[in-house]
Amino acid sequence: MKPLAAIARGLLPPCCGRYIKAGHRRVYYYPAWAVERARDIKRMKAEGYSGQQIHEAVRREEI
């Protein structure tokens, strides 16, 4: 799941608005808990969970 899709689905918060420049692109800051949640979502996808199962787990705060 791409970060923008996860944000649109409400699984991750939008960026806080701060960023640093890295060459020709920007690197945005996210809260630490959001980075951990993104790692958990990526791990669950790698383990074969469906998008709906991940969404339900995130909503129940199981990850």
mmCIF file as gemmi writes it, N, C-alpha and C atoms, coordinates in Angstrom:
data_model
loop_
_atom_site.group_PDB
_atom_site.id
_atom_site.type_symbol
_atom_site.label_atom_id
_atom_site.label_alt_id
_atom_site.label_comp_id
_atom_site.label_asym_id
_atom_site.label_entity_id
_atom_site.label_seq_id
_atom_site.pdbx_PDB_ins_code
_atom_site.Cartn_x
_atom_site.Cartn_y
_atom_site.Cartn_z
_atom_site.occupancy
_atom_site.B_iso_or_equiv
_atom_site.pdbx_formal_charge
_atom_site.auth_seq_id
_atom_site.auth_asym_id
_atom_site.pdbx_PDB_model_num
ATOM 1 N N . MET Axp A 1 ? 0.849 -1.173 0 1 0 ? 1 A 1
ATOM 2 C CA . MET Axp A 1 ? 0 0 0 1 0 ? 1 A 1
ATOM 3 C C . MET Axp A 1 ? 0.889 1.228 0 1 0 ? 1 A 1
ATOM 4 N N . LYS Axp A 2 ? 0.612 2.135 -0.876 1 0 ? 2 A 1
ATOM 5 C CA . LYS Axp A 2 ? 1.415 3.352 -0.959 1 0 ? 2 A 1
ATOM 6 C C . LYS Axp A 2 ? 1.012 4.308 0.157 1 0 ? 2 A 1
ATOM 7 N N . PRO Axp A 3 ? 1.963 5.12 0.623 1 0 ? 3 A 1
ATOM 8 C CA . PRO Axp A 3 ? 1.65 6.024 1.739 1 0 ? 3 A 1
ATOM 9 C C . PRO Axp A 3 ? 0.442 6.914 1.489 1 0 ? 3 A 1
ATOM 10 N N . LEU Axp A 4 ? 0.307 7.476 0.289 1 0 ? 4 A 1
ATOM 11 C CA . LEU Axp A 4 ? -0.839 8.346 0.029 1 0 ? 4 A 1
ATOM 12 C C . LEU Axp A 4 ? -2.147 7.576 0.09 1 0 ? 4 A 1
ATOM 13 N N . ALA Axp A 5 ? -2.142 6.324 -0.359 1 0 ? 5 A 1
ATOM 14 C CA . ALA Axp A 5 ? -3.347 5.505 -0.274 1 0 ? 5 A 1
ATOM 15 C C . ALA Axp A 5 ? -3.687 5.216 1.18 1 0 ? 5 A 1
ATOM 16 N N . ALA Axp A 6 ? -2.675 4.944 1.999 1 0 ? 6 A 1
ATOM 17 C CA . ALA Axp A 6 ? -2.911 4.68 3.419 1 0 ? 6 A 1
ATOM 18 C C . ALA Axp A 6 ? -3.442 5.924 4.119 1 0 ? 6 A 1
ATOM 19 N N . ILE Axp A 7 ? -2.96 7.09 3.718 1 0 ? 7 A 1
ATOM 20 C CA . ILE Axp A 7 ? -3.46 8.339 4.295 1 0 ? 7 A 1
ATOM 21 C C . ILE Axp A 7 ? -4.914 8.539 3.88 1 0 ? 7 A 1
ATOM 22 N N . ALA Axp A 8 ? -5.216 8.304 2.611 1 0 ? 8 A 1
ATOM 23 C CA . ALA Axp A 8 ? -6.581 8.486 2.112 1 0 ? 8 A 1
ATOM 24 C C . ALA Axp A 8 ? -7.555 7.537 2.795 1 0 ? 8 A 1
ATOM 25 N N . ARG Axp A 9 ? -7.097 6.345 3.157 1 0 ? 9 A 1
ATOM 26 C CA . ARG Axp A 9 ? -7.962 5.375 3.826 1 0 ? 9 A 1
ATOM 27 C C . ARG Axp A 9 ? -8.057 5.622 5.33 1 0 ? 9 A 1
ATOM 28 N N . GLY Axp A 10 ? -7.312 6.582 5.827 1 0 ? 10 A 1
ATOM 29 C CA . GLY Axp A 10 ? -7.382 6.888 7.244 1 0 ? 10 A 1
ATOM 30 C C . GLY Axp A 10 ? -6.499 6.017 8.112 1 0 ? 10 A 1
ATOM 31 N N . LEU Axp A 11 ? -5.596 5.246 7.503 1 0 ? 11 A 1
ATOM 32 C CA . LEU Axp A 11 ? -4.725 4.372 8.281 1 0 ? 11 A 1
ATOM 33 C C . LEU Axp A 11 ? -3.515 5.119 8.822 1 0 ? 11 A 1
ATOM 34 N N . LEU Axp A 12 ? -3.09 6.147 8.125 1 0 ? 12 A 1
ATOM 35 C CA . LEU Axp A 12 ? -1.961 6.966 8.557 1 0 ? 12 A 1
ATOM 36 C C . LEU Axp A 12 ? -2.385 8.431 8.551 1 0 ? 12 A 1
ATOM 37 N N . PRO Axp A 13 ? -1.781 9.235 9.41 1 0 ? 13 A 1
ATOM 38 C CA . PRO Axp A 13 ? -2.132 10.654 9.426 1 0 ? 13 A 1
ATOM 39 C C . PRO Axp A 13 ? -1.473 11.383 8.256 1 0 ? 13 A 1
ATOM 40 N N . PRO Axp A 14 ? -2.011 12.524 7.87 1 0 ? 14 A 1
ATOM 41 C CA . PRO Axp A 14 ? -1.314 13.324 6.863 1 0 ? 14 A 1
ATOM 42 C C . PRO Axp A 14 ? -0.023 13.889 7.448 1 0 ? 14 A 1
ATOM 43 N N . CYS Axp A 15 ? 0.867 14.3 6.587 1 0 ? 15 A 1
ATOM 44 C CA . CYS Axp A 15 ? 2.138 14.881 7.024 1 0 ? 15 A 1
ATOM 45 C C . CYS Axp A 15 ? 1.877 16.102 7.891 1 0 ? 15 A 1
ATOM 46 N N . CYS Axp A 16 ? 2.766 16.36 8.83 1 0 ? 16 A 1
ATOM 47 C CA . CYS Axp A 16 ? 2.598 17.503 9.729 1 0 ? 16 A 1
ATOM 48 C C . CYS Axp A 16 ? 2.929 18.82 9.039 1 0 ? 16 A 1
ATOM 49 N N . GLY Axp A 17 ? 3.413 18.775 7.812 1 0 ? 17 A 1
ATOM 50 C CA . GLY Axp A 17 ? 3.7 19.995 7.069 1 0 ? 17 A 1
ATOM 51 C C . GLY Axp A 17 ? 5.167 20.385 7.066 1 0 ? 17 A 1
ATOM 52 N N . ARG Axp A 18 ? 5.977 19.781 7.927 1 0 ? 18 A 1
ATOM 53 C CA . ARG Axp A 18 ? 7.404 20.103 7.951 1 0 ? 18 A 1
ATOM 54 C C . ARG Axp A 18 ? 8.155 19.137 7.044 1 0 ? 18 A 1
ATOM 55 N N . TYR Axp A 19 ? 9.204 19.616 6.437 1 0 ? 19 A 1
ATOM 56 C CA . TYR Axp A 19 ? 9.997 18.767 5.558 1 0 ? 19 A 1
ATOM 57 C C . TYR Axp A 19 ? 11.421 19.294 5.492 1 0 ? 19 A 1
ATOM 58 N N . ILE Axp A 20 ? 12.31 18.413 4.998 1 0 ? 20 A 1
ATOM 59 C CA . ILE Axp A 20 ? 13.68 18.815 4.708 1 0 ? 20 A 1
ATOM 60 C C . ILE Axp A 20 ? 13.915 18.555 3.229 1 0 ? 20 A 1
ATOM 61 N N . LYS Axp A 21 ? 14.81 19.3 2.632 1 0 ? 21 A 1
ATOM 62 C CA . LYS Axp A 21 ? 15.137 19.082 1.225 1 0 ? 21 A 1
ATOM 63 C C . LYS Axp A 21 ? 16.262 18.061 1.14 1 0 ? 21 A 1
ATOM 64 N N . ALA Axp A 22 ? 16.073 17.104 0.263 1 0 ? 22 A 1
ATOM 65 C CA . ALA Axp A 22 ? 17.074 16.072 0.029 1 0 ? 22 A 1
ATOM 66 C C . ALA Axp A 22 ? 17.322 16.022 -1.475 1 0 ? 22 A 1
ATOM 67 N N . GLY Axp A 23 ? 18.292 16.781 -1.913 1 0 ? 23 A 1
ATOM 68 C CA . GLY Axp A 23 ? 18.545 16.875 -3.349 1 0 ? 23 A 1
ATOM 69 C C . GLY Axp A 23 ? 17.423 17.652 -4.012 1 0 ? 23 A 1
ATOM 70 N N . HIS Axp A 24 ? 16.747 16.999 -4.96 1 0 ? 24 A 1
ATOM 71 C CA . HIS Axp A 24 ? 15.651 17.652 -5.68 1 0 ? 24 A 1
ATOM 72 C C . HIS Axp A 24 ? 14.287 17.244 -5.143 1 0 ? 24 A 1
ATOM 73 N N . ARG Axp A 25 ? 14.243 16.583 -4.015 1 0 ? 25 A 1
ATOM 74 C CA . ARG Axp A 25 ? 12.958 16.154 -3.466 1 0 ? 25 A 1
ATOM 75 C C . ARG Axp A 25 ? 12.83 16.585 -2.014 1 0 ? 25 A 1
ATOM 76 N N . ARG Axp A 26 ? 11.655 16.445 -1.49 1 0 ? 26 A 1
ATOM 77 C CA . ARG Axp A 26 ? 11.398 16.794 -0.097 1 0 ? 26 A 1
ATOM 78 C C . ARG Axp A 26 ? 11.144 15.524 0.703 1 0 ? 26 A 1
ATOM 79 N N . VAL Axp A 27 ? 11.633 15.489 1.929 1 0 ? 27 A 1
ATOM 80 C CA . VAL Axp A 27 ? 11.38 14.387 2.846 1 0 ? 27 A 1
ATOM 81 C C . VAL Axp A 27 ? 10.529 14.952 3.971 1 0 ? 27 A 1
ATOM 82 N N . TYR Axp A 28 ? 9.322 14.427 4.114 1 0 ? 28 A 1
ATOM 83 C CA . TYR Axp A 28 ? 8.37 14.956 5.082 1 0 ? 28 A 1
ATOM 84 C C . TYR Axp A 28 ? 8.494 14.245 6.426 1 0 ? 28 A 1
ATOM 85 N N . TYR Axp A 29 ? 8.171 14.98 7.48 1 0 ? 29 A 1
ATOM 86 C CA . TYR Axp A 29 ? 8.185 14.435 8.834 1 0 ? 29 A 1
ATOM 87 C C . TYR Axp A 29 ? 6.821 13.85 9.17 1 0 ? 29 A 1
ATOM 88 N N . TYR Axp A 30 ? 6.828 12.71 9.832 1 0 ? 30 A 1
ATOM 89 C CA . TYR Axp A 30 ? 5.613 12.078 10.337 1 0 ? 30 A 1
ATOM 90 C C . TYR Axp A 30 ? 5.828 11.771 11.809 1 0 ? 30 A 1
ATOM 91 N N . PRO Axp A 31 ? 4.758 11.684 12.587 1 0 ? 31 A 1
ATOM 92 C CA . PRO Axp A 31 ? 4.909 11.313 13.994 1 0 ? 31 A 1
ATOM 93 C C . PRO Axp A 31 ? 5.519 9.911 14.107 1 0 ? 31 A 1
ATOM 94 N N . ALA Axp A 32 ? 6.231 9.665 15.195 1 0 ? 32 A 1
ATOM 95 C CA . ALA Axp A 32 ? 6.9 8.367 15.379 1 0 ? 32 A 1
ATOM 96 C C . ALA Axp A 32 ? 5.904 7.215 15.349 1 0 ? 32 A 1
ATOM 97 N N . TRP Axp A 33 ? 4.732 7.399 15.951 1 0 ? 33 A 1
ATOM 98 C CA . TRP Axp A 33 ? 3.75 6.31 15.962 1 0 ? 33 A 1
ATOM 99 C C . TRP Axp A 33 ? 3.263 5.992 14.546 1 0 ? 33 A 1
ATOM 100 N N . ALA Axp A 34 ? 3.227 6.979 13.67 1 0 ? 34 A 1
ATOM 101 C CA . ALA Axp A 34 ? 2.787 6.745 12.296 1 0 ? 34 A 1
ATOM 102 C C . ALA Axp A 34 ? 3.821 5.93 11.526 1 0 ? 34 A 1
ATOM 103 N N . VAL Axp A 35 ? 5.091 6.172 11.8 1 0 ? 35 A 1
ATOM 104 C CA . VAL Axp A 35 ? 6.155 5.402 11.146 1 0 ? 35 A 1
ATOM 105 C C . VAL Axp A 35 ? 6.083 3.945 11.598 1 0 ? 35 A 1
ATOM 106 N N . GLU Axp A 36 ? 5.853 3.726 12.881 1 0 ? 36 A 1
ATOM 107 C CA . GLU Axp A 36 ? 5.716 2.356 13.396 1 0 ? 36 A 1
ATOM 108 C C . GLU Axp A 36 ? 4.502 1.669 12.778 1 0 ? 36 A 1
ATOM 109 N N . ARG Axp A 37 ? 3.393 2.396 12.677 1 0 ? 37 A 1
ATOM 110 C CA . ARG Axp A 37 ? 2.185 1.818 12.092 1 0 ? 37 A 1
ATOM 111 C C . ARG Axp A 37 ? 2.427 1.464 10.626 1 0 ? 37 A 1
ATOM 112 N N . ALA Axp A 38 ? 3.139 2.313 9.897 1 0 ? 38 A 1
ATOM 113 C CA . ALA Axp A 38 ? 3.44 2.031 8.491 1 0 ? 38 A 1
ATOM 114 C C . ALA Axp A 38 ? 4.288 0.768 8.367 1 0 ? 38 A 1
ATOM 115 N N . ARG Axp A 39 ? 5.234 0.59 9.272 1 0 ? 39 A 1
ATOM 116 C CA . ARG Axp A 39 ? 6.05 -0.636 9.261 1 0 ? 39 A 1
ATOM 117 C C . ARG Axp A 39 ? 5.189 -1.858 9.53 1 0 ? 39 A 1
ATOM 118 N N . ASP Axp A 40 ? 4.252 -1.731 10.481 1 0 ? 40 A 1
ATOM 119 C CA . ASP Axp A 40 ? 3.362 -2.849 10.794 1 0 ? 40 A 1
ATOM 120 C C . ASP Axp A 40 ? 2.468 -3.192 9.606 1 0 ? 40 A 1
ATOM 121 N N . ILE Axp A 41 ? 1.955 -2.178 8.925 1 0 ? 41 A 1
ATOM 122 C CA . ILE Axp A 41 ? 1.112 -2.409 7.752 1 0 ? 41 A 1
ATOM 123 C C . ILE Axp A 41 ? 1.914 -3.11 6.662 1 0 ? 41 A 1
ATOM 124 N N . LYS Axp A 42 ? 3.139 -2.667 6.443 1 0 ? 42 A 1
ATOM 125 C CA . LYS Axp A 42 ? 4.001 -3.286 5.429 1 0 ? 42 A 1
ATOM 126 C C . LYS Axp A 42 ? 4.296 -4.742 5.793 1 0 ? 42 A 1
ATOM 127 N N . ARG Axp A 43 ? 4.548 -5.002 7.066 1 0 ? 43 A 1
ATOM 128 C CA . ARG Axp A 43 ? 4.812 -6.369 7.521 1 0 ? 43 A 1
ATOM 129 C C . ARG Axp A 43 ? 3.587 -7.258 7.304 1 0 ? 43 A 1
ATOM 130 N N . MET Axp A 44 ? 2.401 -6.739 7.649 1 0 ? 44 A 1
ATOM 131 C CA . MET Axp A 44 ? 1.181 -7.521 7.479 1 0 ? 44 A 1
ATOM 132 C C . MET Axp A 44 ? 0.923 -7.829 6.006 1 0 ? 44 A 1
ATOM 133 N N . LYS Axp A 45 ? 1.183 -6.85 5.111 1 0 ? 45 A 1
ATOM 134 C CA . LYS Axp A 45 ? 1.023 -7.106 3.679 1 0 ? 45 A 1
ATOM 135 C C . LYS Axp A 45 ? 1.976 -8.203 3.215 1 0 ? 45 A 1
ATOM 136 N N . ALA Axp A 46 ? 3.211 -8.176 3.723 1 0 ? 46 A 1
ATOM 137 C CA . ALA Axp A 46 ? 4.199 -9.191 3.346 1 0 ? 46 A 1
ATOM 138 C C . ALA Axp A 46 ? 3.791 -10.572 3.851 1 0 ? 46 A 1
ATOM 139 N N . GLU Axp A 47 ? 3.07 -10.608 4.968 1 0 ? 47 A 1
ATOM 140 C CA . GLU Axp A 47 ? 2.616 -11.884 5.526 1 0 ? 47 A 1
ATOM 141 C C . GLU Axp A 47 ? 1.358 -12.407 4.848 1 0 ? 47 A 1
ATOM 142 N N . GLY Axp A 48 ? 0.781 -11.616 3.937 1 0 ? 48 A 1
ATOM 143 C CA . GLY Axp A 48 ? -0.351 -12.09 3.159 1 0 ? 48 A 1
ATOM 144 C C . GLY Axp A 48 ? -1.721 -11.665 3.648 1 0 ? 48 A 1
ATOM 145 N N . TYR Axp A 49 ? -1.796 -10.749 4.593 1 0 ? 49 A 1
ATOM 146 C CA . TYR Axp A 49 ? -3.09 -10.258 5.055 1 0 ? 49 A 1
ATOM 147 C C . TYR Axp A 49 ? -3.73 -9.411 3.96 1 0 ? 49 A 1
ATOM 148 N N . SER Axp A 50 ? -5.049 -9.465 3.876 1 0 ? 50 A 1
ATOM 149 C CA . SER Axp A 50 ? -5.753 -8.648 2.882 1 0 ? 50 A 1
ATOM 150 C C . SER Axp A 50 ? -5.854 -7.21 3.373 1 0 ? 50 A 1
ATOM 151 N N . GLY Axp A 51 ? -6.151 -6.311 2.453 1 0 ? 51 A 1
ATOM 152 C CA . GLY Axp A 51 ? -6.308 -4.906 2.812 1 0 ? 51 A 1
ATOM 153 C C . GLY Axp A 51 ? -7.405 -4.702 3.837 1 0 ? 51 A 1
ATOM 154 N N . GLN Axp A 52 ? -8.491 -5.459 3.698 1 0 ? 52 A 1
ATOM 155 C CA . GLN Axp A 52 ? -9.602 -5.333 4.646 1 0 ? 52 A 1
ATOM 156 C C . GLN Axp A 52 ? -9.183 -5.806 6.039 1 0 ? 52 A 1
ATOM 157 N N . GLN Axp A 53 ? -8.434 -6.897 6.128 1 0 ? 53 A 1
ATOM 158 C CA . GLN Axp A 53 ? -7.961 -7.385 7.427 1 0 ? 53 A 1
ATOM 159 C C . GLN Axp A 53 ? -7.032 -6.374 8.082 1 0 ? 53 A 1
ATOM 160 N N . ILE Axp A 54 ? -6.169 -5.759 7.297 1 0 ? 54 A 1
ATOM 161 C CA . ILE Axp A 54 ? -5.255 -4.749 7.834 1 0 ? 54 A 1
ATOM 162 C C . ILE Axp A 54 ? -6.048 -3.546 8.328 1 0 ? 54 A 1
ATOM 163 N N . HIS Axp A 55 ? -7.007 -3.113 7.532 1 0 ? 55 A 1
ATOM 164 C CA . HIS Axp A 55 ? -7.82 -1.954 7.907 1 0 ? 55 A 1
ATOM 165 C C . HIS Axp A 55 ? -8.553 -2.222 9.221 1 0 ? 55 A 1
ATOM 166 N N . GLU Axp A 56 ? -9.127 -3.405 9.366 1 0 ? 56 A 1
ATOM 167 C CA . GLU Axp A 56 ? -9.846 -3.75 10.594 1 0 ? 56 A 1
ATOM 168 C C . GLU Axp A 56 ? -8.897 -3.809 11.783 1 0 ? 56 A 1
ATOM 169 N N . ALA Axp A 57 ? -7.702 -4.367 11.592 1 0 ? 57 A 1
ATOM 170 C CA . ALA Axp A 57 ? -6.727 -4.453 12.682 1 0 ? 57 A 1
ATOM 171 C C . ALA Axp A 57 ? -6.272 -3.065 13.12 1 0 ? 57 A 1
ATOM 172 N N . VAL Axp A 58 ? -6.047 -2.174 12.166 1 0 ? 58 A 1
ATOM 173 C CA . VAL Axp A 58 ? -5.625 -0.809 12.499 1 0 ? 58 A 1
ATOM 174 C C . VAL Axp A 58 ? -6.736 -0.092 13.246 1 0 ? 58 A 1
ATOM 175 N N . ARG Axp A 59 ? -7.958 -0.262 12.792 1 0 ? 59 A 1
ATOM 176 C CA . ARG Axp A 59 ? -9.088 0.393 13.451 1 0 ? 59 A 1
ATOM 177 C C . ARG Axp A 59 ? -9.274 -0.109 14.884 1 0 ? 59 A 1
ATOM 178 N N . ARG Axp A 60 ? -8.971 -1.385 15.118 1 0 ? 60 A 1
ATOM 179 C CA . ARG Axp A 60 ? -9.089 -1.947 16.475 1 0 ? 60 A 1
ATOM 180 C C . ARG Axp A 60 ? -7.842 -1.694 17.302 1 0 ? 60 A 1
ATOM 181 N N . GLU Axp A 61 ? -6.83 -1.033 16.687 1 0 ? 61 A 1
ATOM 182 C CA . GLU Axp A 61 ? -5.561 -0.734 17.372 1 0 ? 61 A 1
ATOM 183 C C . GLU Axp A 61 ? -4.835 -2.004 17.811 1 0 ? 61 A 1
ATOM 184 N N . GLU Axp A 62 ? -4.921 -3.066 16.982 1 0 ? 62 A 1
ATOM 185 C CA . GLU Axp A 62 ? -4.243 -4.315 17.312 1 0 ? 62 A 1
ATOM 186 C C . GLU Axp A 62 ? -2.789 -4.314 16.885 1 0 ? 62 A 1
ATOM 187 N N . ILE Axp A 63 ? -2.402 -3.387 16.031 1 0 ? 63 A 1
ATOM 188 C CA . ILE Axp A 63 ? -1.002 -3.375 15.596 1 0 ? 63 A 1
ATOM 189 C C . ILE Axp A 63 ? -0.326 -2.143 16.118 1 0 ? 63 A 1
